Amino acid sequence: MRLYHQIKVSKLTVFFPNGLKKTWPPLFLKNINLQSYFEETLFCLMKDKVNIDIIILSYAKDDYLKGLTEQTISTLMDSEDPEKIHFNILVIESNKALAPYQFAHSTTIYPTEKFGFHKYLNIGINLTGSPYVCLCNNDLIFHKNWASEIVKAMENDPEMLSATPYCPKFHKKEGFAENAPPLQGYFGLLVGWCIFVRREIFNVIGPLDENLVFWYCDYDYCNTLEKFKVKNCLVSTSYVTHLGSESIDLVDKKEHKKLTQIPRFYFSYKWHHHSYIRYKLETWLFKLKLFFNL
């Protein structure tokens, strides 16, 4: 019996064979095949495969953007030997009209909550339980052995809790060498479109800050890693190409401003001036200008 229909779970705790324990809080989601997810996860753990949760944020509001998500998943599935690496793919889809559509090789969910980049990633983090987690945009091209290269680097350096794959477009343009030893760093090196972590990192830094809806999320993550002295490295033997801000480029001008400008006020408040009154005033004035098209 497969659980494909609407389900309601009050609380769920799973004990995995490797000693990992995962408890899911109360939730209500549509079209999530939990039984299949757990069967695949348990099978991979018993077969000593490396199990990696891939959390993809998607906004498939048209065929083009839907195709981007499909391409991301397709290149991901072709990137590793399935006998060694198993991907548990969770797509978090913002286009509610697409429900109950399920992207291939994935569990696709449609949260009822309003979109927030960190909010949706936190949903994915809380619904998964593998030792490794990768937080992804839906406009990526995964190259051969990208994940196994990061896992190898992390196994060689237990202090590395966060890793950045090498983007042939961005990192090459910025002058970072390919096929070099892991390079520790944050700003200018870390990219927000593909963040690979050990799950234990969230025991150190806590959940992602849901006050940030879209813009400045990567800056906030960088600052948080530095604050808690968490090691992040660029693994330049791992290749993932970012095609560009495809989804955000296709939203209307007003929505683009809201997603990119309003978070700046909160970011400045959190990390710089710390004046709540100034933060609220700046946000209120900006929304007022937006309302009157000033």
C-alpha positions, 0 to 999 in steps of 0.5 A: 500500500502506497501513501500517495493521498492527503495525509495527516501525521501528528508525530513521527519518529524513525530510528535508522539502522546507523543510529540516526534518530529523526522526529517529524513535528505535526504536519499536513502536506499533500501528495507526499509518498512517505512510505516510499521515502522511508523504504528507499532511505532504509534500503540505502543505509543497509546497503552502506550507500551514501544517503544525501537529501537534496532539497530543491526550491521550485517555482514552475509557474510556466513550462519553461521554469518547470523544464528548469526543475526537470533539467536540474533533477535529470542532471542530478540523477545522471551525476553519480553511481547509484550503487554508491550515492543515493539522492533523496530528492524533495522538491518544494514547489511554490506554484500551488496550481501545479498540485498534485504533480510529482516531479520525476525521481522526487517527492514534490510537496506544496506547502500552504505557507507563504513563500520564504526562501529560508522558510521553505528550506527549513520545511525541507530540512525538517522533513528529511533525515539523511546525514548530508543535506544539499540546499538547491535552486532549480536552475542547476546543472550537476556534473559527474561525481560532484557529490562524491567529491564533496563527501570525500573532502568532508570525510578527510576534514571532519571540521568541514560542516559546509561546502560549496561546489565549483561553478564553472561560470561564477568561480572561474570568472572570480579567479578561483582555481579548478581542481585545487585543494579545498579552500576555506572562506565565506564571502565571495566564495560561498554561493547561495544556489547550492549549499552542501552541509552535514546535517549536524551543522543545524545543531550549531547554527540553528534553523535558517532565519525565516525573516529573510524571504529571498534576497540576502539569504546567502549573506546571512548564511555567511555571517552565521557561519562566521559568527559560530566559527563553522568551517566552509570550503570551496571544493573545486573538484566538485562541479555544479553550474548555476544557470542564473537567477532564472526564476527571479528574473521572470517575476514582475517588477513590483514583486522583484522589488519586494523580494530584493529590497525589503530584506536589505532593511532586516539584514542591516538591522540584524548584522549592523545597526541593531535599531529595531525602530529604524528597521521598521521605519525604513520598511514602512516607508519603502512599502508606502512608496511601492504602494503609490508607485513612487 
